[in-house]
Amino acid sequence: MASTLRTELIFFFFVLLFPLCAVSQNSGNITVGTSLTADESSKPWLSPSGDFAFGFQQLPENKDLFLLSIWFDQIPEKTVIWYTNGNNPVPRGSRIQLVAAGGLELRDPQNQSIWSTNLSPDETAYGYLNDTGNLVLFGSNSNRLWESFKNPTDTIVPTQVIEVNGLLISRKSETNFSQGRFYARMLDNGNFVFSTKTVASNTDFNDDYYTSSTSDVNKSNSGYQNGNPGWKVVGYWPDNICMSVDGWTGSGACGYNNVCRLQNGRPNCQCPERFSLADPTDPYGDCKPDAVSNCIEGEKGSPEDIFELVEVQDTDWPFNDYLQTAPSGEEDCRASCLNDCFCGVAIFRSNSCWKKRLPLSNGRIDMSLNVKAFFKFRKSDDPLLNPNISSTSIVKKDQKTLIIVGSTLLGSSVFVNFLLISAVCLFIFLKHKKTISNSDSTLAGSNLRCFTYAELEQATSGFKQELGSGAFGTVYKGVLPDSSKTIVAVKKLERVAKDSEKEFRAEVNVIGHTHHKNLVRLLGFCDEGTNRLLVYEYMSNGTLADFLFGKKKPSWIQRSQMAIGVAQGLTYLHEECSKQIIHCDIKPQNILLDENNNARIADFGLSKLLMMDQSRTLTDIRGTKGYVAPEWFRNTKITAKVDVYSFGVLLLEIVSCRRSLNDLENGDELSVLTDLAWDCYTEGKLDLLTQNDHEAVDDLERVERFVKVALWCIQEDSSLRPSMKKACQVLEGVVDVEDPRCPSPITVLY
């Protein structure tokens, strides 16, 4: 029985279906100096029974490339259970040799080193391939120096043990051994979890989409034998990977814009109509649109003349929507997307309409969904519709006009001609400048819209309705003056650094590329003259501060879900973005609530836009009193751990519905929540911390877990604080947490 990790990262527990074979006579021993060459005539090293072989396998799609691997050799399907250098298979003529100084060495035909076990010099005595498929290198005293079982790739076999923090990484397909997007990890609590790889990182992981219980880890499945040699799939975990890989981080079971359909337990990924694979060799990868479908500033014609909608049945992308309208008819949904420059896809289901922007994630086909997807495409791919070309065309046309006018004026006086030609040149320059400005209505590389100051002034009715203000500026409610009538929040930035337009747009572009269910999404910006404004999606339910500290105490279930949501959002900012973002001002006023009361982090990525240098003086402290980490007061490097500290304070506020700092009745002193939490924890009186919230008291185990996480997060020594990912795992109950130590002998009130 073998277990293979394919691209979909589902363990296939196979049953060998063939009669018992005569055992061949092989010793399995590999002596120092023995070598194999990559070609068709190369004979592999065999285990004593002949069940397993180590050597070069010729790739079926390229006969000149070979994969160094271990495979099961008793059936026609040479099932690979271990391999190396999957991203770069070796060319014909490459050689693997066992040497005393280093162990196994793989070299190309030019004798350049490609891979090795990298053991100490003169230490390797011999190698041995045993009948379980484990290749072991031994030292002179028969001690084990290296073994393939402890360096797994995408498959585990019977007797193979996955150690704590052990990692399996999928291949792209059955025949493409390049590193895939799916992982399996063994946690220190004994749980085996499956997760997807973050596109922008080689090591970070998105949310786990399958977690075993500890009691399930060692279970096995039995099968049967008959006369047909081969493998039989006896189980899949999870049952439906298309539905199981979920969340706002990552693309899903298939790549971005791709669609997953479950076939025989496995995912079958297909690009939608008018999309194609970004990498033709990766069928599970991203899909790219075959043509651009964005709006062009100043373009003539109605949306119905310019765009068309292509309908796709029973297909949905459950995330990425920026606007939901209910109730809505199908025709209203279609028209709304056609008339909205932001809209790339509209989803219609159950009298509701969801508008989405590319790229799309978690695409799936399900006949039970009863849903329609409408993709918006241009009716014409005429290059004259390209804004980058239109400016040039207009300039050439104006240049012809200049030649005609100049020729006509040659007969007039020189002075008059000079004045007239100067006026014509000025007119053409201003027109060309306006054309370039209009063509740059979106930020390159993103879907962010560049607004004019006048547009935002109109949208906010002269910045009339203020939603709030803070260290970064004032926020106003507005309605976009276009057909979408989208409600937005417009932030006028204050104390903005005097950077160039290019630098400002670079910072805004970083913010614009963040996409997570627990972040407030940036829709656009304005950098006209000295004005710097940001346009966000509108959050209808206010701030977490209003929710926690209002007259009516929110439920414990709601609070705990919000705490996990904030933790997931910070994990994304710290570890899963293409560029790490440190918030520097986590507090309940900067956590907003959407229409479903999901917690959404606001004001992230704005720290670099303020007029502050990199020195860490007291006057440069960023953050809010009661939430600021101690390292702000020291001449030390500021890291993501400052956000961890602030989150710890916020978590205590969520648990207790108390403010981090409270005036006592006499008004002379402050009650510090972190001190109260430590006292309640050490005295075993967490019910007092929750102010006898009956719902929380009934769930005291979770309350204690949350408080433990918070106390670790507010440790004065930043090295003792967990990462946000670790904190998130503990809050979710995936990882256990130790008893915390006293956070600090001195309370910080800043």
C-alpha positions in Angstrom: 0.0 0.0 0.0 1.4 3.4 -1.0 0.2 6.9 -0.5 0.9 9.5 -3.2 0.6 13.2 -3.0 -0.5 14.6 -6.4 -1.3 18.1 -7.3 -4.6 18.0 -5.5 -2.9 16.9 -2.4 -5.2 14.0 -1.7 -3.7 10.9 -0.3 -4.3 7.9 -2.5 -4.1 4.7 -0.5 -3.4 2.1 -3.1 -3.9 -1.6 -3.0 -1.4 -3.8 -4.9 -3.4 -6.1 -7.2 -1.1 -8.9 -8.4 -0.1 -12.4 -7.4 2.9 -13.0 -5.3 6.1 -13.0 -7.4 9.2 -15.0 -7.1 11.8 -13.0 -5.1 14.8 -12.0 -7.2 18.2 -12.3 -5.8 19.5 -8.8 -5.1 21.6 -7.8 -2.1 20.4 -4.2 -2.0 23.9 -3.1 -1.1 25.5 -0.1 -2.9 29.3 0.1 -2.6 31.3 3.4 -2.7 32.3 4.2 -6.2 29.2 2.7 -7.8 27.5 4.9 -10.4 24.5 5.0 -12.8 24.2 7.0 -16.0 21.0 8.6 -17.3 20.2 6.7 -20.6 17.8 4.0 -21.8 20.3 1.2 -21.1 20.9 2.1 -17.5 20.0 -0.6 -15.0 18.7 0.6 -11.6 19.9 -0.5 -8.2 17.3 -2.9 -6.8 16.1 -3.8 -3.3 16.8 -7.5 -2.2 13.3 -8.6 -3.3 13.3 -6.5 -6.4 10.2 -4.7 -5.3 11.9 -1.2 -5.4 14.4 0.3 -7.7 16.7 3.4 -7.5 17.9 5.1 -10.7 16.9 7.2 -13.7 13.4 7.2 -15.2 13.0 8.6 -18.7 10.3 11.3 -18.9 7.5 10.4 -21.3 7.1 13.9 -22.6 10.8 14.5 -23.2 13.0 11.5 -24.0 16.2 13.5 -23.4 15.3 14.3 -19.7 15.6 11.9 -16.8 14.3 11.9 -13.2 16.5 10.5 -10.4 14.0 8.5 -8.3 12.9 5.5 -6.3 10.0 3.5 -7.7 8.0 0.3 -7.3 9.3 -2.0 -9.9 7.0 -5.1 -9.8 4.2 -3.8 -12.1 4.2 -2.0 -15.5 3.2 1.3 -13.9 6.5 2.3 -12.3 5.1 4.2 -9.4 7.6 6.8 -8.2 7.7 7.1 -4.4 10.7 9.5 -4.1 12.6 11.8 -6.4 14.9 14.8 -6.4 15.4 17.8 -8.6 11.8 17.6 -9.9 11.8 21.2 -11.1 14.8 20.5 -13.3 15.1 16.9 -14.5 18.6 16.0 -15.6 19.8 15.6 -19.3 20.9 12.4 -20.9 24.4 11.5 -19.8 24.1 12.8 -16.3 25.5 10.5 -13.5 24.7 9.6 -9.9 27.5 8.2 -7.9 28.0 7.1 -4.3 31.2 8.6 -3.0 32.8 8.5 0.5 33.2 12.3 0.6 29.6 13.5 0.5 27.4 10.4 -0.1 25.3 10.6 -3.3 26.3 13.1 -5.9 24.3 13.9 -9.1 26.3 15.5 -11.9 25.4 16.7 -15.4 27.3 15.5 -18.5 29.7 18.5 -18.0 30.5 17.1 -14.5 28.8 20.1 -12.8 27.2 19.2 -9.5 23.4 19.3 -9.6 22.4 17.7 -6.3 24.0 15.8 -3.4 23.2 14.4 0.1 26.0 16.7 1.2 27.4 14.5 4.0 30.7 15.0 5.8 33.9 14.1 3.9 35.2 10.5 4.1 32.1 9.4 6.2 30.0 7.3 3.8 30.8 3.6 3.9 28.0 2.1 1.8 24.3 2.4 0.8 21.4 0.1 1.0 18.0 0.1 -0.7 15.7 -2.0 1.5 12.4 -3.8 0.6 10.3 -1.0 2.0 11.7 1.5 -0.5 14.0 3.3 1.9 17.4 4.2 0.5 19.8 4.5 3.5 23.4 5.7 3.5 25.6 4.2 6.3 28.8 5.3 8.0 31.8 3.1 8.9 30.3 2.1 12.2 26.9 1.3 10.5 25.3 4.5 11.7 22.6 6.0 9.5 23.8 9.2 7.8 20.9 9.8 5.4 17.8 8.1 4.3 15.1 8.9 1.7 12.3 8.2 4.2 13.4 11.3 6.2 13.5 13.4 3.1 10.0 12.7 1.6 8.7 14.3 -1.6 5.0 13.7 -2.3 4.5 10.0 -1.3 4.6 7.9 1.9 4.7 4.1 2.0 4.1 1.6 4.7 6.7 1.7 7.6 7.6 5.3 6.6 7.1 7.8 9.5 6.4 11.5 9.0 8.2 13.3 11.8 6.9 16.5 13.5 7.1 19.4 11.1 7.6 16.9 8.3 6.4 18.3 4.9 5.1 16.7 1.7 4.9 18.9 -1.4 2.7 18.0 -4.4 3.9 17.6 -8.0 2.1 19.5 -10.7 0.7 16.4 -12.4 1.2 12.7 -12.9 4.1 13.3 -15.3 5.2 16.8 -14.3 7.4 16.5 -11.2 7.8 20.3 -10.7 6.8 21.5 -7.3 3.0 22.0 -7.0 0.9 24.3 -4.9 -0.3 21.9 -2.2 1.3 20.8 1.1 0.8 18.3 3.9 2.3 19.0 7.3 2.6 17.1 10.5 2.0 19.4 13.4 3.5 18.9 16.8 0.1 17.9 18.2 0.0 14.9 15.9 -2.5 16.3 13.5 -1.8 16.1 9.8 -3.0 19.1 7.9 -3.3 19.9 4.2 -2.8 23.5 2.9 -2.2 25.5 -0.2 1.0 27.4 -1.0 0.9 31.2 -1.2 1.6 32.3 -4.7 4.0 35.1 -3.6 6.1 33.0 -1.2 8.0 29.7 -1.3 7.4 28.8 2.3 4.2 30.5 3.6 1.0 28.6 3.8 -2.6 29.6 3.4 -5.4 28.3 5.6 -5.5 24.6 6.2 -8.3 22.9 4.1 -8.1 19.5 5.8 -7.0 18.6 9.3 -7.0 15.0 10.6 -7.9 14.3 14.2 -5.0 12.7 16.1 -6.7 9.4 16.2 -7.0 9.3 12.4 -3.4 9.7 11.6 -2.2 6.1 11.9 -5.3 4.4 10.4 -4.9 2.3 7.3 -7.1 0.8 4.6 -6.9 -2.8 3.5 -7.6 -4.1 0.0 -7.6 -7.3 -1.9 -5.6 -9.1 -4.6 -6.5 -10.5 -8.0 -4.8 -11.4 -11.2 -4.6 -7.8 -12.6 -1.5 -6.0 -11.5 -2.0 -2.4 -10.7 -3.1 0.1 -8.1 -6.6 0.7 -6.8 -7.7 4.0 -5.1 -9.5 3.2 -1.8 -9.8 6.7 -0.3 -9.6 10.4 -0.8 -9.1 13.1 1.9 -11.0 15.4 1.7 -14.0 14.0 -0.1 -14.4 17.0 -2.4 -11.3 19.1 -2.7 -13.1 21.6 -5.0 -15.3 22.6 -2.0 -12.7 22.0 0.7 -10.0 24.4 -0.4 -11.7 27.6 0.7 -10.9 31.0 2.1 -9.8 34.5 0.8 -6.2 33.6 0.7 -4.9 31.7 -2.3 -6.6 30.6 -5.5 -8.4 27.4 -4.4 -7.9 23.9 -5.6 -7.2 25.3 -9.1 -5.3 28.5 -10.0 -6.7 32.0 -10.3 -9.6 32.3 -12.8 -9.6 28.5 -13.2 -12.6 26.4 -12.5 -12.6 23.1 -10.5 -14.8 20.2 -11.3 -14.7 17.0 -9.3 -14.2 13.9 -11.5 -13.7 10.5 -10.0 -12.6 12.0 -6.7 -10.0 14.2 -8.4 -10.1 17.9 -9.4 -10.3 18.6 -13.1 -9.4 22.2 -13.8 -10.6 24.1 -16.8 -10.2 27.7 -17.9 -13.5 29.5 -18.7 -14.4 30.6 -22.2 -12.0 33.2 -23.6 -9.4 32.4 -21.0 -6.2 30.3 -21.4 -3.6 28.8 -19.1 -0.8 31.2 -18.1 1.5 28.2 -18.1 0.4 25.6 -20.7 2.4 22.9 -18.8 0.4 23.4 -15.6 -3.3 22.4 -16.0 -4.0 23.2 -12.4 -2.5 26.7 -12.7 -3.7 30.2 -13.3 -5.9 31.2 -16.3 -5.4 34.6 -18.0 -8.0 36.5 -20.1 -7.3 36.3 -23.9 -8.2 40.0 -24.3 -8.4 43.1 -22.1 -11.9 44.0 -21.1 -11.4 47.2 -19.0 -13.0 50.5 -19.6 -11.2 53.3 -21.4 -11.6 56.9 -20.3 -13.4 59.0 -22.8 -14.4 56.1 -25.0 -17.4 56.8 -27.2 -20.4 54.5 -27.3 -22.8 52.9 -24.9 -21.6 49.9 -22.7 -24.0 47.7 -24.8 -22.1 48.7 -27.9 -18.7 48.1 -26.4 -19.1 45.0 -24.2 -20.9 41.7 -24.3 -21.7 39.2 -21.6 -20.9 35.5 -21.9 -23.1 33.3 -19.8 -21.6 30.3 -17.9 -24.0 27.9 -16.1 -23.5 26.2 -12.7 -20.2 28.0 -12.0 -19.3 30.2 -9.1 -16.4 32.0 -7.5 -17.7 32.4 -3.9 -15.2 35.2 -3.1 -13.9 38.4 -4.7 -17.3 40.1 -4.8 -17.1 43.8 -4.1 -20.8 44.5 -4.2 -24.0 42.5 -3.6 -27.4 43.6 -4.7 -30.6 42.0 -3.4 -33.2 41.7 -4.5 -32.1 41.8 -8.1 -33.5 40.4 -11.4 -31.3 38.7 -13.9 -31.5 41.5 -16.4 -30.7 44.1 -13.7 -27.7 42.1 -12.8 -26.5 42.0 -16.4 -27.0 45.7 -16.9 -25.3 46.6 -13.6 -22.1 44.7 -14.6 -22.2 46.1 -18.2 -22.3 49.7 -16.8 -19.7 49.2 -14.1 -16.0 49.6 -15.0 -15.0 47.6 -12.0 -17.1 44.6 -12.9 -15.4 41.7 -14.7 -17.9 39.0 -13.7 -21.5 39.0 -12.3 -23.0 36.1 -10.5 -26.8 35.7 -10.3 -28.5 33.3 -7.9 -31.7 33.3 -5.9 -32.6 36.9 -6.9 -29.3 38.2 -5.8 -26.4 39.7 -7.8 -22.7 39.6 -6.9 -20.3 41.7 -8.9 -16.6 40.6 -8.9 -13.3 41.8 -10.2 -10.4 39.7 -11.7 -8.6 37.7 -10.7 -11.2 35.2 -9.4 -10.4 32.5 -6.8 -12.0 29.2 -5.6 -13.8 28.6 -8.9 -16.0 25.5 -8.9 -18.6 23.8 -10.9 -21.6 22.3 -9.1 -24.9 21.3 -10.8 -26.7 21.9 -7.5 -25.7 25.6 -7.4 -28.4 26.8 -9.8 -26.2 29.8 -10.6 -25.3 31.9 -13.6 -22.0 33.7 -14.2 -21.8 36.5 -16.7 -18.3 37.3 -18.0 -17.8 40.8 -19.5 -15.7 41.0 -22.7 -15.1 43.6 -25.4 -16.9 43.1 -28.7 -13.9 44.4 -30.5 -10.1 44.0 -30.0 -9.4 47.0 -32.2 -5.9 48.3 -31.1 -7.3 51.9 -31.5 -9.3 51.1 -28.3 -6.1 50.7 -26.4 -5.5 53.8 -24.3 -1.7 53.5 -24.8 -2.1 53.7 -28.5 -4.9 56.3 -28.7 -2.7 59.0 -27.2 0.0 58.4 -29.9 -2.7 58.4 -32.7 -4.1 61.7 -31.4 -0.6 63.3 -31.3 0.2 62.3 -34.9 -3.2 63.7 -36.0 -2.4 67.0 -34.2 1.1 67.1 -35.7 -0.5 66.9 -39.2 -2.8 69.8 -38.2 0.3 71.8 -37.2 2.0 71.2 -40.6 -1.1 72.4 -42.5 -1.6 75.5 -40.2 2.1 76.3 -40.4 2.2 76.2 -44.2 -0.8 78.5 -44.5 0.7 81.1 -42.3 4.0 81.4 -44.2 2.6 84.2 -46.2 1.8 86.3 -43.2 4.1 88.5 -41.2 6.8 86.7 -39.2 5.7 88.1 -35.9 2.0 87.2 -36.3 3.0 83.7 -37.6 5.2 83.2 -34.5 2.4 84.1 -32.2 -0.1 81.8 -34.0 2.2 78.9 -34.2 3.1 79.2 -30.5 -0.6 79.2 -29.6 -1.2 76.1 -31.7 1.8 74.3 -30.1 0.4 75.2 -26.6 -3.0 73.9 -27.6 -1.6 70.6 -28.8 0.6 70.2 -25.7 -2.3 70.7 -23.3 -4.5 68.4 -25.3 -1.8 65.7 -25.4 -1.3 66.1 -21.6 -5.1 65.7 -21.0 -5.2 62.6 -23.2 -2.4 61.0 -21.3 -4.0 61.8 -18.0 -7.3 60.4 -19.1 -5.7 57.2 -20.4 -4.2 56.6 -17.0 -7.5 56.2 -15.2 -6.3 52.9 -13.6 -3.1 52.1 -11.9 -0.8 49.9 -13.9 -0.8 46.3 -12.7 -3.9 46.6 -10.6 -7.6 47.4 -10.8 -7.3 50.6 -8.7 -9.1 53.5 -10.2 -7.4 56.9 -10.3 -10.0 59.5 -9.3 -9.7 63.3 -9.8 -10.2 65.5 -6.8 -13.3 66.9 -8.4 -14.8 63.5 -8.7 -14.3 62.7 -5.1 -15.5 66.1 -4.0 -18.7 65.4 -6.0 -19.0 61.9 -4.6 -18.8 63.2 -1.0 -21.0 66.3 -1.6 -18.1 68.5 -0.7 -16.8 66.2 2.0 -19.9 66.7 4.0 -20.6 63.5 5.9 -17.7 62.6 8.2 -17.4 58.9 9.3 -14.4 59.3 11.5 -10.9 60.6 11.9 -7.6 59.4 13.1 -3.8 59.6 12.8 -3.9 59.1 9.1 -6.7 61.6 8.2 -10.4 62.0 8.0 -12.9 59.6 6.4 -16.0 60.8 4.5 -19.0 58.8 3.2 -19.6 59.1 -0.6 -21.4 57.7 -3.6 -19.4 57.2 -6.8 -20.8 59.5 -9.5 -21.2 56.8 -12.1 -23.8 54.2 -13.1 -22.8 51.8 -10.3 -23.7 54.3 -7.5 -21.4 52.4 -5.2 -21.2 53.7 -1.6 -17.6 54.3 -0.6 -15.5 55.7 2.2 -13.1 58.4 1.1 -10.1 59.1 3.3 -8.2 62.4 3.0 -4.7 61.7 4.1 -3.0 64.2 6.4 0.7 64.5 7.3 1.5 62.8 4.0 5.2 62.4 3.2 6.3 64.6 0.3 7.2 61.7 -2.0 7.1 61.8 -5.7 4.0 60.7 -7.5 5.7 57.5 -8.5 6.6 56.6 -4.9 3.1 57.4 -3.7 1.6 55.2 -6.4 4.0 52.4 -5.6 2.8 52.3 -2.0 -0.8 52.5 -3.0 -0.2 49.7 -5.5 1.0 47.5 -2.6 -2.2 48.1 -0.7 -4.3 47.5 -3.8 -2.8 44.1 -4.3 -4.0 42.9 -0.9 -7.1 40.7 -1.1 -8.5 39.0 2.0 -11.9 38.6 3.6 -10.7 40.4 6.8 -9.2 43.4 5.1 -11.1 46.5 3.9 -10.5 46.7 0.2 -9.0 49.7 -1.5 -11.0 50.7 -4.7 -9.0 53.7 -5.9 -7.0 56.8 -5.0 -6.3 60.4 -5.9 -2.9 62.1 -6.1 -3.8 65.3 -7.8 -1.4 68.1 -6.8 -1.0 68.1 -3.0 -4.2 66.1 -2.5 -3.8 62.5 -1.4 -7.0 60.5 -1.0 -7.8 56.9 -0.8 -11.2 55.3 -1.7 -12.3 52.2 0.2 -15.3 50.0 0.1 -17.9 51.2 2.7 -18.4 49.2 5.9 -22.0 49.6 7.0 -21.8 48.4 10.6 -19.2 50.8 12.0 -16.2 50.0 14.1 -15.3 47.1 16.5 -15.0 49.7 19.2 -18.7 50.7 18.8 -19.6 47.0 18.8 -17.6 46.1 22.0 -18.2 49.2 24.1 -21.8 50.0 23.3 -24.7 49.7 25.5 -25.7 46.2 24.4 -23.0 43.5 25.1 -22.4 41.5 21.9 -22.5 37.7 22.1 -19.4 35.6 22.9 -19.8 33.6 19.7 -19.7 36.8 17.6 -16.7 38.2 19.5 -14.7 35.0 19.2 -15.3 34.8 15.5 -14.2 38.5 15.1 -11.0 37.8 17.1 -10.1 34.9 14.7 -11.0 37.1 11.7 -8.6 39.8 12.8 -5.9 37.3 13.5 -6.4 35.8 10.0 -6.2 39.3 8.4 -3.0 40.1 10.3 -1.5 36.7 9.3 -2.1 37.6 5.7 -0.5 41.0 6.0 2.6 39.6 7.8 3.2 36.4 6.0 1.1 36.0 2.9 1.4 39.3 1.0 3.8 39.7 -1.9 5.3 42.4 0.4 5.0 42.3 4.1 2.8 45.0 5.7 3.2 46.0 9.3 0.1 47.9 10.4 1.5 49.8 13.4 -1.9 50.9 14.8 -4.1 47.9 15.6 -6.9 48.9 17.8 -10.7 48.4 17.8 -11.3 51.8 16.0 -9.3 50.4 13.1 -11.4 47.2 12.8 -14.5 47.8 10.8 -17.6 45.5 10.5 -19.3 44.7 7.2 -23.0 44.0 6.7 -22.5 40.5 8.0 -20.5 41.7 11.0 -17.2 40.2 9.7 -14.2 42.0 11.1 -12.2 43.9 8.5 -8.9 45.6 9.2 -8.6 49.2 8.0 -5.7 51.6 7.6 -3.1 48.9 6.8 -0.2 49.9 4.6 -0.5 53.6 5.4 2.5 53.8 7.7 5.0 54.6 4.9 2.8 57.4 3.6 3.2 59.5 6.8 5.9 62.2 7.2 8.0 60.2 9.6 11.6 59.0 9.1 13.0 55.7 10.2 14.4 56.9 13.5 12.6 55.5 16.6 12.4 58.5 18.9 9.6 59.1 21.3 8.0 61.7 19.0 7.9 59.1 16.2 6.0 56.5 18.1 3.2 55.2 16.0 0.1 53.7 17.4 -2.4 54.5 20.1 -1.9 54.7 23.9 -2.6 51.4 25.5 -1.8 49.4 22.4 1.9 50.3 21.7 4.6 47.7 22.0 7.6 48.5 24.4 10.1 48.4 21.5 8.8 51.7 20.2 10.5 53.3 23.2 13.8 51.6 22.5 16.4 52.0 19.8 15.5 48.6 18.3 14.3 47.4 15.0 10.5 47.5 14.5 9.1 44.2 13.3 5.7 42.6 12.8 5.8 41.7 16.5 4.5 45.3 17.3 1.3 44.3 15.6 1.3 41.0 17.6 1.5 43.1 20.8 -1.4 45.4 19.8 -3.4 42.3 18.8 -2.9 40.8 22.3 -4.4 43.9 23.9 -7.2 43.9 21.4 -7.9 40.3 22.1 -8.3 41.0 25.8 -10.8 43.8 24.9 -12.8 41.3 22.8 -12.8 38.7 25.5 -13.8 41.1 28.3 -15.7 44.0 26.5 -13.5 46.3 28.5 -11.3 49.1 27.2 -7.5 48.7 27.5 -7.3 51.8 29.7 -10.2 52.9 31.9 -10.5 55.9 34.2 -11.3 54.9 37.8 -14.3 56.5 39.5 -12.2 59.2 41.1 -10.6 60.0 37.7 -7.1 60.1 39.1 -5.8 56.7 38.0 -6.0 54.2 35.2 -7.2 50.7 35.3 -5.0 48.7 32.9 -6.7 45.7 31.2 -3.5 43.8 30.7 -2.8 43.8 34.5 -6.4 42.7 35.3 -6.1 39.9 32.8 -2.9 38.6 34.3 -4.4 38.7 37.8 -7.6 36.9 36.8 -5.6 34.2 34.9 -3.2 33.5 37.7 -6.0 33.5 40.3 -8.2 31.3 38.2 -11.0 33.9 38.0 -11.5 34.4 34.3 -15.2 34.7 34.9 -14.5 38.1 36.5 -12.6 39.1 33.4 -15.6 38.4 31.3 -17.8 40.3 33.7 -19.8 37.1 34.3 -20.9 36.8 30.7 -22.9 33.5 30.9 -22.2 32.5 27.3 -18.5 33.0 27.8 -18.4 31.3 31.2 -20.1 28.2 29.6 -17.2 28.2 27.1 -14.5 28.8 29.7 -12.0 26.5 27.9 -12.0 28.7 24.8 -11.9 31.8 27.0 -8.8 30.5 28.7 -7.2 29.7 25.4 -7.9 33.2 24.1 -6.5 34.8 27.3 -3.3 32.6 27.1 -2.8 33.7 23.5 -3.3 37.4 24.5 -0.8 37.1 27.4 1.8 35.6 25.1 1.2 38.3 22.5 1.9 41.1 25.1 5.2 39.8 26.3 7.6 42.6 26.9 10.3 40.5 25.2 9.2 40.5 21.5 11.1 37.3 20.8 8.7 35.5 23.2 5.6 36.7 21.2 4.2 34.2 18.7 3.8 35.0 15.0 0.3 35.9 14.0 0.0 32.6 12.2 0.8 30.7 15.3 -1.6 32.8 17.4 -4.3 32.2 14.8 -3.7 28.4 14.9 -4.1 28.4 18.7 -7.3 30.5 18.5 -8.7 28.1 16.0 -7.8 25.2 18.4 -5.4 23.5 15.9 -2.3 24.0 18.0 -2.0 23.8 21.8 -0.6 26.7 23.9 1.6 26.6 26.9 1.0 28.5 30.1 2.2 32.1 29.7 4.7 33.9 31.8 4.2 37.3 33.4 4.1 39.7 30.4 6.1 42.5 32.1 6.9 43.6 35.6 6.3 47.2 34.4 3.0 48.2 32.8 3.3 50.4 29.7 0.6 53.0 29.3 1.4 54.2 25.8 
